[in-house]
Amino acid sequence: MTLEIFVPFWGEPALLYETVDSVLAQRNPAWRLIVIDDCYPDDAVPAYFAALTDPRISYLRNEVNLGITENYREAIRRATTEYIAILGCDDLMHPDYVDVITRTIANVPEADVIQPGVQVIDEHGTVVTPLADRVKQGILAPRGGSGIAVLTGERMATSLIRGDWLYWPSLAFRTSTLKRIDFREGLPIIQDLALLMDIAFEGGTLAYNPVVAFSYRRHGGSASQKTLLDGRRFRDERMYYAQARRLAAVRGWTRTARAARARVMSRLHAVTELPKVLRGRNRAGLESTLAHIVAL
C-alpha cells in the first residue's frame, strides 16, 4: 500500500524542509509526498524542491492564495491512494510513521481515521509536555486491550466531544471518506473536530495505535492562541458543541448529547487559559472565555 502524504504549505521554510526530511527518512519506501504551496512569498521554496531528485516528491504552487481550509480541500481533491495523510508543514514524522499506519490498517481494515502515538515538541524541536497534552494522552485517549483501540459511531463521537484528544496533522484518513464528508463552513478554529465528528455521525471508525510515530509542534504564537485572546476560539467551540448536541439527539445518541451539553473538558480548558486571557487585556477574549466556563 502506498500512502500519499500531502503538506499544505504556508509558514517557515526552514521548518518545512525539516518536515520533508522526516518523510525522506521513512523506513518504509511506500509513500508519495505532495507539497501544495499556498503562494508563500519566498522564491527559495520552489528552488529547494526543484533541486530534489526523489521522484516520489511533487511540489505544486497554487495560482492564488486559497487559505488553509481550501488548501486542505485541494489536497483531498488530488488524492489518488486509498489512504492519505495531511501533514502540518512544521511537524515531523518519525522514521516508522508509514509502517505504523500500514500495520494499523492491516489490523483494522475498516478504519476511516488512524491516530498514531504522538509526542509534542516546541518551536525549537524540544520535547515538551504541556498540561493540555498530558490530559489528552493520559486521560482522554482510549486504551485498547490488544494495543490498538477501535472506536466506531456513537463511541467515537462521545469520546471526541468529551475532549478532542486527536492530533490533526498526524492522522491518516481513508480517502473516500474525506472525499464524501467535507469541512463544515463557518468553523475555521474547530473545523478538524467538526469533520471528525461528522465521520463518527456517519458510523465511521477510528483506530488509535499508541506507538509513538509523530512529533506535533506547538507554537506559543499559533493561530489558535491568537483566536483565544480575541474571543473567537471559545465562541466557535460553544457554537459547535451546541450543534453537535443537536446532531446527536437526532440520532438518539444520548451519551454523545450529554457530553456535548456538559463539555467538561472544554470548560476546564477555558479555566486554564483564563490567566493568559487576563494578561492579554482583550475585553472580547475575556467575555468569551468567561461565557464558555459558565454558559449552559
C-alpha positions in Angstrom: 0.0 0.0 0.0 1.3 3.5 -0.9 0.5 6.3 1.4 0.1 9.8 -0.1 1.4 12.5 2.2 0.1 16.0 1.5 1.7 19.1 3.0 -0.4 22.2 2.6 2.3 24.9 3.0 2.3 28.4 4.4 4.9 29.0 7.0 8.5 29.0 7.9 10.5 27.4 5.0 13.2 26.0 7.4 10.6 24.0 9.3 9.1 22.8 6.0 12.5 21.4 5.0 12.7 19.6 8.3 9.2 18.1 7.6 10.3 16.9 4.1 13.5 15.4 5.6 11.3 13.4 8.1 9.4 12.0 5.2 12.6 11.1 3.3 13.8 9.3 6.4 10.8 6.8 6.3 12.0 3.2 6.6 9.0 2.1 4.5 9.5 3.5 1.0 5.8 3.1 0.0 4.9 6.8 0.1 4.4 9.8 -2.2 4.8 13.4 -0.9 2.9 16.2 -2.5 3.6 19.8 -1.2 0.9 22.4 -2.1 2.4 25.9 -1.7 -0.4 28.4 -1.0 1.6 31.2 -2.6 4.1 31.7 0.2 6.2 34.7 -0.7 9.7 33.2 -0.8 11.4 32.1 -4.1 13.7 29.8 -2.1 10.9 27.3 -1.6 10.3 26.4 -5.2 14.1 26.4 -5.8 14.5 23.9 -2.9 12.1 21.5 -4.4 13.5 21.9 -7.9 16.8 20.7 -6.5 15.3 17.5 -5.1 15.8 14.3 -7.2 13.5 11.8 -5.4 10.7 11.1 -7.9 8.2 10.4 -5.1 8.2 14.2 -4.2 5.9 16.6 -6.0 5.8 20.4 -5.5 2.7 22.4 -6.6 2.1 26.1 -6.2 -1.5 27.5 -6.2 -2.2 30.2 -8.7 -3.8 32.3 -5.9 -3.8 32.1 -2.1 -6.6 29.7 -1.1 -6.4 29.8 2.7 -5.9 26.8 4.9 -9.3 25.1 4.6 -9.4 25.4 0.8 -5.8 24.2 0.6 -6.8 21.1 2.6 -9.7 20.6 0.1 -7.2 20.9 -2.7 -5.1 18.1 -1.2 -8.2 15.9 -0.9 -9.2 16.6 -4.5 -5.8 15.5 -5.7 -5.6 12.3 -3.6 -5.4 9.1 -5.5 -4.4 6.4 -3.0 -6.7 4.5 -0.6 -5.3 6.3 2.5 -3.7 9.8 2.8 -2.1 11.9 5.5 -2.3 15.7 5.6 0.9 16.7 7.4 1.5 20.0 9.0 4.3 22.0 7.4 6.2 22.2 10.6 5.6 18.8 12.1 7.8 15.7 11.9 7.1 12.1 11.0 9.2 9.5 12.9 11.0 7.0 10.6 8.4 4.3 11.3 5.3 6.5 10.7 4.4 4.8 7.4 5.0 1.4 9.0 2.8 2.2 12.0 -0.1 3.4 9.7 0.2 0.5 7.4 0.2 -2.1 10.3 -2.8 -0.3 11.9 -4.8 -0.5 8.6 -3.9 -4.2 8.3 -5.3 -4.8 11.8 -8.3 -2.5 11.4 -9.2 -2.6 7.7 -12.5 -0.8 8.3 -10.7 2.3 9.8 -11.6 5.7 8.4 -9.2 7.5 10.6 -5.9 6.3 12.1 -4.2 8.1 15.0 -0.6 7.1 15.8 1.1 7.9 19.1 2.3 11.5 19.3 5.0 13.4 21.2 4.8 17.2 21.4 7.7 19.5 20.6 8.1 23.3 20.8 9.2 25.7 18.1 12.8 24.7 18.8 12.2 20.9 18.4 12.4 20.2 22.2 10.0 17.6 23.5 7.6 19.3 25.9 4.6 18.1 28.0 2.1 20.9 28.4 -0.9 20.3 30.7 -3.3 20.0 27.8 -1.3 17.2 26.2 -0.9 15.4 29.5 -4.7 15.4 29.8 -5.1 14.3 26.1 -2.7 11.5 26.3 -3.1 10.4 29.9 -6.8 10.8 30.5 -8.8 11.3 27.3 -7.1 8.9 24.8 -8.7 5.4 25.0 -6.9 2.1 25.7 -7.2 -1.0 23.6 -6.7 -4.4 25.1 -4.6 -5.6 22.0 -2.7 -2.3 21.8 -5.0 -0.7 19.1 -8.2 0.9 20.4 -11.1 0.9 17.9 -14.0 3.4 18.3 -17.0 3.4 15.9 -20.1 5.6 15.6 -21.5 6.8 18.9 -18.5 5.6 20.9 -16.2 7.6 18.7 -18.4 10.7 18.8 -18.7 10.6 22.6 -15.0 10.1 23.1 -14.1 13.1 20.9 -16.8 15.5 22.1 -15.9 14.7 25.7 -12.4 16.0 24.9 -10.7 16.1 21.5 -7.6 14.0 22.1 -6.5 13.7 18.5 -3.7 15.5 16.7 -5.0 16.5 13.3 -1.7 16.7 11.3 -0.7 13.2 12.5 -3.8 11.5 11.3 -4.2 9.2 8.3 -7.6 9.0 6.5 -9.4 6.8 4.2 -9.5 8.9 1.1 -13.0 8.0 0.0 -14.3 9.2 3.4 -12.7 12.6 3.1 -14.0 12.9 -0.5 -17.5 12.2 0.8 -17.5 14.3 4.0 -16.5 17.9 3.7 -15.4 20.5 6.2 -18.2 22.5 7.7 -18.3 26.2 6.8 -18.1 28.9 9.4 -15.9 26.9 11.9 -12.3 27.7 11.0 -11.0 27.2 14.5 -12.6 23.9 15.3 -13.1 22.5 11.7 -10.9 19.4 12.4 -13.1 18.3 15.3 -16.3 19.0 13.3 -15.1 16.9 10.4 -14.1 14.0 12.7 -17.5 14.2 14.4 -19.2 14.1 11.1 -17.3 10.9 10.2 -18.5 9.4 13.5 -22.1 10.5 12.9 -21.9 8.6 9.6 -20.9 5.4 11.5 -17.2 5.8 10.8 -14.3 4.1 12.6 -11.3 5.5 14.4 -8.2 3.3 15.1 -5.7 4.5 17.7 -2.3 2.9 17.7 -0.3 4.3 20.7 3.1 3.5 19.2 4.7 7.0 19.0 5.4 7.8 15.4 4.9 11.6 15.1 6.2 14.9 16.6 3.5 17.6 16.8 4.8 21.1 17.0 3.2 23.6 19.4 3.9 27.3 18.9 3.2 30.0 21.5 2.1 32.4 18.8 -0.1 30.0 16.9 -3.4 31.0 15.2 -5.4 29.2 18.0 -3.6 31.3 20.6 -4.5 34.5 18.8 -8.1 33.5 18.4 -8.2 32.6 22.1 -7.2 36.2 23.0 -9.8 37.9 20.7 -12.6 35.6 21.8 -13.2 33.6 18.6 -11.8 30.3 19.9 -14.3 29.7 22.6 -17.2 31.3 20.7 -16.7 28.8 17.9 -16.4 26.0 20.4 -19.7 26.9 22.1 -21.4 27.1 18.7 -20.1 23.8 17.6 -20.9 21.9 20.8 -24.5 23.1 20.6 -24.6 21.9 17.0 -23.1 18.5 18.0 -25.6 18.1 20.8 -28.5 18.6 18.2 -26.9 16.2 15.8 -26.5 13.5 18.5 -30.0 14.0 19.8 -31.5 13.4 16.3 -29.7 10.1 16.2 -30.7 9.1 19.7 -27.1 9.1 20.9 -27.8 10.2 24.4 -24.3 9.8 25.7 -22.9 12.0 23.0 -25.6 14.6 23.5 -24.9 14.7 27.3 -21.2 15.0 26.8 -21.7 17.8 24.3 -24.0 19.7 26.7 -21.7 19.3 29.7 -18.4 19.9 27.7 -16.5 19.4 30.9 -13.0 19.3 29.3 -13.7 22.3 27.1 -14.8 24.3 30.2 -11.7 23.2 32.1 -9.6 24.2 29.2 -11.1 27.7 29.4 -10.4 27.9 33.1 -6.7 27.0 32.5 -6.5 29.7 29.7 -8.1 32.4 31.8 -4.8 33.8 33.3 -3.4 34.1 29.7 -6.6 35.9 28.6 -6.4 38.3 31.5 -2.9 39.2 30.6 -3.9 39.8 27.1 -6.2 42.7 28.2 -8.8 42.0 25.5 -12.3 42.5 26.6 -13.8 40.3 23.9 -11.5 37.5 24.8 -12.3 37.8 28.5 -16.0 37.9 27.9 -15.9 34.9 25.6 -13.8 32.8 28.0 -16.0 33.5 31.0 -19.1 32.8 29.0 -17.6 29.5 27.9 -16.9 28.5 31.5 -20.4 29.3 32.9 -22.9 29.1 30.0 -25.3 26.2 29.8 
